[in-house]
Amino acid sequence: MFDKLKALMDMQKKMQEIKRELDNSSFEISSADGFIRISMNGSQEVRNVEITGNLEALDKKKFEQTLKDTYNKAIKRSHEIAAEKMKNVTGLNLPGM
């Protein structure tokens, strides 16, 4: 019984460590055309959005689509980072995590 409790507490400590690592990690995702760059941490907090180029020259619908696509790529990347960190700790492969 105490062994299971100790294992659970160890797992909780590891999970807290992963959360700190994700909070402190960061990455950038750029749109296919390089017009938008999003910086995000592993906890899916947007740190920065950078727009390179002239906004006035861009079609509103195209800009909205590009922003949405780039943000979705960043979210997907954060899931991949979290899943890799979880796999390293638990040995389990949790897709979409």
C-alpha positions, 0 to 999 in steps of 0.5 A: 500500500505504501509502495503505491502511495510513494509511486503516486507521489513520485509521479505527481512530482514528475508531473509538476516538473513537466508542467514547469518545463512546459511553462519555461519552454518556447518555440516559434511557428511561422505561416507558410508565407512567413507573414505571421510568426507565433511564439508559444510556450509548451503550456499553450500560452501565446508569448508573441505574435509578429506580423512581417510585411504590410498589413494594408496590402493583405486581404482581410479574409486571407489574413484571418485564414493565415492567422488561424492556420498558424495558431492551429499549427502552434497548438499542434506543436505544443501537443507534440512537445507535451506528449514527448515529455510525458512519454519520457516520464511515463513511458506511455505514448499519449497521442494528442496530449 
